[in-house]
Amino acid sequence: ALKFTHRGHVTLRVGVEPSDPAAGLTRLRFEVEDSGIGIPERLKARLFERFIQADASTSRQFGGSGLGLAICRHLVEMMDGDVGFESEEGRGSRFWFTVPLAPARGAVQARRKLGRGRFEASRPLDILLAEDNEINRLLIRSHLEHLGHNVQTVVNGRQALETVMSRRFDLVIMDVRMPEMDGPQATRAIRGLGGAVSRIPIIAVTADAMDDHLRAFRQAGMDACVIKPIDFSDLMETIDRLIGVPIHRRIEEDSAAPPADPETAPNMPEPGAAEELALFLERLEALGRREPADPRSAGPGAER
């Protein structure tokens, strides 16, 4: 919904449907509604099939493999649920699924986190981030800039190639699946430039953990792979290994507070969770204020 909605809204709803109390189950209904591009009538009957997208231009513009809905349908049906959608081309879509769930029994055990790993950087790096998904882009950029690094972002491999030719970077973090030119294609092009720029360290970020595919990414010239969802400890260690200098130092924060009483506070968040979320949202807002309203005013390779 986020990917296909350029303006308007994305709304998540969760509710309870009429259920059979005798079965001991409650049926929940989840809906994701957006005001995005919608789905053409001719494709609705096949939308949950594997490798199906609206048309070839969808894959070029938005990326993706056409497997997401097929996987969702398979998981929901394994849970004895139903899945479906309503959509009007140009006006948006509403996808929904229902699953029967048994109420939890017994007290919820509060967890105590003994240590939370954070990092600090000994010096700033100039990093190029190539990522077409806006949420992933903001998340990675926010984390790196919080450490003091200078991060420039682009939204596809073609822009990444153009940008490394225009200025110097210490390393590139490159998504594998991107529109126009994907990560491996961009990496091959960079390696073919010759000179110092052709030797820049390139870290692939991907949700594809298949051994054959990871080998193919390395054969394309990518120096290392970090698997999505990103473990930032892994990313920091990978950056240090490729740079050849231990730039990032781990800071362990020990929480000495006793565990919460599950009878009185079963849903109490772990210490610091609210503060960390608030800080992260503040950083996202700051990034949003800094981005130019017109991408053409920011020069070549700037994100929109």
Solvent accessible surface area in square Angstrom, and as a share of the most:
residue,aa,sasa,rsa
1,A,50,0.39
2,L,114,0.57
3,K,79,0.33
4,F,60,0.25
5,T,21,0.12
6,H,101,0.45
7,R,198,0.72
8,G,72,0.69
9,H,84,0.37
10,V,56,0.32
11,T,44,0.26
12,L,120,0.60
13,R,105,0.38
14,V,84,0.48
15,G,35,0.33
16,V,106,0.61
17,E,46,0.21
18,P,135,0.85
19,S,46,0.30
20,D,85,0.44
21,P,122,0.77
22,A,97,0.75
23,A,63,0.49
24,G,35,0.34
25,L,73,0.36
26,T,44,0.26
27,R,64,0.24
28,L,41,0.21
29,R,58,0.21
30,F,52,0.22
31,E,23,0.11
32,V,54,0.31
33,E,37,0.16
34,D,14,0.07
35,S,37,0.24
36,G,7,0.07
37,I,66,0.33
38,G,10,0.10
39,I,19,0.10
40,P,12,0.08
41,E,132,0.59
42,R,167,0.61
43,L,25,0.12
44,K,46,0.20
45,A,104,0.80
46,R,116,0.42
47,L,14,0.07
48,F,24,0.10
49,E,79,0.35
50,R,171,0.62
51,F,140,0.59
52,I,29,0.15
53,Q,43,0.19
54,A,24,0.18
55,D,64,0.33
56,A,69,0.54
57,S,50,0.33
58,T,11,0.07
59,S,46,0.29
60,R,148,0.54
61,Q,108,0.48
62,F,19,0.08
63,G,6,0.06
64,G,33,0.32
65,S,43,0.28
66,G,15,0.15
67,L,51,0.26
68,G,47,0.45
69,L,56,0.28
70,A,13,0.10
71,I,93,0.47
72,C,64,0.38
73,R,104,0.38
74,H,109,0.49
75,L,97,0.48
76,V,11,0.06
77,E,92,0.41
78,M,131,0.58
79,M,97,0.43
80,D,109,0.57
81,G,7,0.07
82,D,80,0.41
83,V,36,0.20
84,G,11,0.10
85,F,39,0.16
86,E,78,0.35
87,S,16,0.11
88,E,101,0.45
89,E,107,0.48
90,G,59,0.57
91,R,174,0.64
92,G,7,0.07
93,S,10,0.06
94,R,76,0.28
95,F,47,0.20
96,W,49,0.17
97,F,67,0.28
98,T,5,0.03
99,V,5,0.03
100,P,26,0.16
101,L,66,0.33
102,A,70,0.54
103,P,76,0.48
104,A,100,0.77
105,R,212,0.77
106,G,71,0.68
107,A,53,0.41
108,V,81,0.46
109,Q,127,0.57
110,A,29,0.22
111,R,185,0.68
112,R,98,0.36
113,K,83,0.35
114,L,118,0.59
115,G,33,0.31
116,R,45,0.16
117,G,36,0.34
118,R,91,0.33
119,F,28,0.12
120,E,70,0.32
121,A,26,0.20
122,S,91,0.59
123,R,108,0.39
124,P,78,0.49
125,L,1,0.00
126,D,36,0.19
127,I,0,0.00
128,L,0,0.00
129,L,0,0.00
130,A,0,0.00
131,E,1,0.00
132,D,32,0.17
133,N,50,0.26
134,E,91,0.41
135,I,88,0.45
136,N,44,0.23
137,R,3,0.01
138,L,29,0.14
139,L,68,0.34
140,I,2,0.01
141,R,24,0.09
142,S,1,0.01
143,H,49,0.22
144,L,0,0.00
145,E,40,0.18
146,H,99,0.44
147,L,23,0.12
148,G,41,0.39
149,H,5,0.02
150,N,80,0.41
151,V,16,0.09
152,Q,48,0.21
153,T,7,0.04
154,V,0,0.00
155,V,21,0.12
156,N,5,0.02
157,G,0,0.00
158,R,93,0.34
159,Q,28,0.12
160,A,0,0.00
161,L,31,0.16
162,E,71,0.32
163,T,5,0.03
164,V,6,0.03
165,M,121,0.54
166,S,85,0.55
167,R,103,0.37
168,R,173,0.63
169,F,13,0.05
170,D,22,0.11
171,L,1,0.00
172,V,0,0.00
173,I,0,0.00
174,M,0,0.00
175,D,8,0.04
176,V,10,0.06
177,R,132,0.48
178,M,12,0.05
179,P,13,0.08
180,E,118,0.53
181,M,46,0.20
182,D,43,0.22
183,G,0,0.00
184,P,16,0.10
185,Q,92,0.41
186,A,0,0.00
187,T,0,0.00
188,R,132,0.48
189,A,33,0.26
190,I,0,0.00
191,R,62,0.23
192,G,65,0.62
193,L,66,0.33
194,G,38,0.36
195,G,50,0.48
196,A,77,0.59
197,V,46,0.26
198,S,15,0.09
199,R,169,0.62
200,I,12,0.06
201,P,27,0.17
202,I,0,0.00
203,I,0,0.00
204,A,0,0.00
205,V,0,0.00
206,T,6,0.03
207,A,78,0.60
208,D,26,0.14
209,A,58,0.45
210,M,128,0.57
211,D,96,0.50
212,D,94,0.48
213,H,83,0.37
214,L,28,0.14
215,R,127,0.46
216,A,44,0.34
217,F,17,0.07
218,R,120,0.44
219,Q,150,0.67
220,A,4,0.03
221,G,20,0.20
222,M,4,0.02
223,D,61,0.32
224,A,2,0.02
225,C,21,0.13
226,V,1,0.00
227,I,64,0.33
228,K,44,0.18
229,P,134,0.84
230,I,30,0.15
231,D,84,0.44
232,F,38,0.16
233,S,30,0.19
234,D,58,0.30
235,L,0,0.00
236,M,1,0.00
237,E,95,0.43
238,T,8,0.05
239,I,0,0.00
240,D,22,0.11
241,R,151,0.55
242,L,41,0.20
243,I,42,0.21
244,G,61,0.58
245,V,70,0.40
246,P,112,0.70
247,I,2,0.01
248,H,17,0.08
249,R,141,0.52
250,R,97,0.35
251,I,58,0.30
252,E,107,0.48
253,E,63,0.28
254,D,110,0.57
255,S,18,0.12
256,A,86,0.67
257,A,50,0.39
258,P,111,0.70
259,P,83,0.52
260,A,28,0.22
261,D,72,0.37
262,P,33,0.21
263,E,129,0.58
264,T,108,0.63
265,A,22,0.17
266,P,52,0.33
267,N,131,0.67
268,M,114,0.51
269,P,87,0.55
270,E,46,0.21
271,P,60,0.38
272,G,24,0.23
273,A,43,0.33
274,A,66,0.51
275,E,117,0.53
276,E,56,0.25
277,L,105,0.52
278,A,49,0.38
279,L,67,0.33
280,F,47,0.20
281,L,87,0.44
282,E,102,0.46
283,R,52,0.19
284,L,40,0.20
285,E,108,0.48
286,A,34,0.26
287,L,4,0.02
288,G,45,0.43
289,R,179,0.65
290,R,146,0.53
291,E,40,0.18
292,P,51,0.32
293,A,114,0.89
294,D,51,0.26
295,P,53,0.33
296,R,207,0.76
297,S,86,0.55
298,A,47,0.36
299,G,35,0.34
300,P,117,0.74
301,G,9,0.09
302,A,24,0.19
303,E,11,0.05
304,R,153,0.56
